[in-house]
């Protein structure tokens, strides 16, 4: 694979015309024992819109790990400064879109002058329709010389907006389980190629959070696991892969959402651990990914006492830490501003201004994008928000957009990489390793009806006879129990965790399997492993207490 540490020398020609055109733009697991007990959510503090320190020139090192050179950043800054105030405000906003109506999307993009859009599940129907949608968004850019960032959430597992259009990846924990990180890089490179062919230019993945397991209400198998070095290596492999596939990855949710016990969709999580503790654990995967050339990072709605007790998305100290302590000079994007951690305490316009003033470059999914844009304009006009801070943010967005246009795919695709990752990550601990884990006949039980049907069909396709539990053949059949939820457990010859593997510790079996996903592609990989057609490549990415060693 090619490295993500590559210059974008060809960007100069693109950015060279930006200054001239800008003025013409018209806008009509962690182990639980390693984590301090999380605090209960605190009352949100008063909004702080103290502007972050503005970088005077956006100068960056010429040997940066990714993307534009210092000169190209300067050209992007000049382009941002040439925009009208309203156009600059629109450039830093990325609204959500949930409809397949391409004409309506084009009108919305043109009206707002938005720098990008995030496509949600309702926008994704067929590959042709999605390509039409993304083409429409790009065509509605108002004549500017840089493109539109068209993004989505395509993590795999439970968060897969493109399900059915591309191979379905298991949860990111499967990548964490995979011993072969070069295989992980290949998988995410192929995923990037497929996304780019559909018109997607940015993916809000990979998740760089470390999970505490069952006490973690929202991340769990979206995380690569709980072991610092393994999670870090997995995140870096995914970042490198996405870049090789031609898509901008966004590492999320800084400073880590997997070790808090409140879901920020609903309320504000307060991180009880000290900053020093986080620097040894949760922050490490982000730091390693930044060192490896990650171009974008998502700031999470996580409150930390060291940063003033505010959500990090509106905390100047959080952005200063990322810029100064971690040395990150790429794009910083807020987590969605329509989530409860923000909406409980901020009206839409105030949230946008507070995040931008704190140091955000991109405001993701404001409840009312036009209200957010207008609030930014008012804040600049009143002196509450320096125009220089807005220009800095818009310049980072412009530079990344222009650079991404030159970031071409560097790998071929076509393989069923969803099945490949399932096999690479499949973790088997058994009395006897090697060969088939099942006999000529099996009884499949547990999980949901759809899960059982999918597993039965995949096994039958490989020549295994799937029988009913009340049939005469069941007495000699191998029993396969599917665990459909993170904490489920049970007893069978073979127990398979389709979700998180934590319930395996309280299960009884001759063979334990962690799959970390339940899509058709993941189940195809499972069937290959159960029948001995493929060797499992995984190790436990989180603590699992079973009586046998892993087979890979």
Secondary structure by P-SEA (a helix, b strand, c coil): cccccccccccccccccccccccccccccccccccccccccccccccccccccccccccccccccccccaaaaaaaaaaaaaccaaaaaaaabbbbbccccaaaaaaaaaaacccbbbbcccccccaaaaaaaaaaaaaaccccccccccccccccccccccccccccccccccccccccaaaaaaaaaaaaaaaaaacccccccccccccccccccccccccccccaaaaaaaaaaaaaaaaaacbbbbbcccccccccccccccbbbbbcccaaaaaaccaaaaaaaaaacccbbbbccbbbcccccccccccaaaaaaaaccccccccccccccccccccccccaaaaaaaaaaaccccccccccaaaaaaaaaaaaaaccccaaaaaaaaaaaaaaaaaaaacccccccccaaaaaaaaaabbbbcccccccccccbbbbbcccaaaaaaaaaaaaaabbbbbcccccccccbbbbbbbccccccccccbbbccccccccccccccbbbbcccccaaaaaaaaaaaaccccccccccccccccccccc
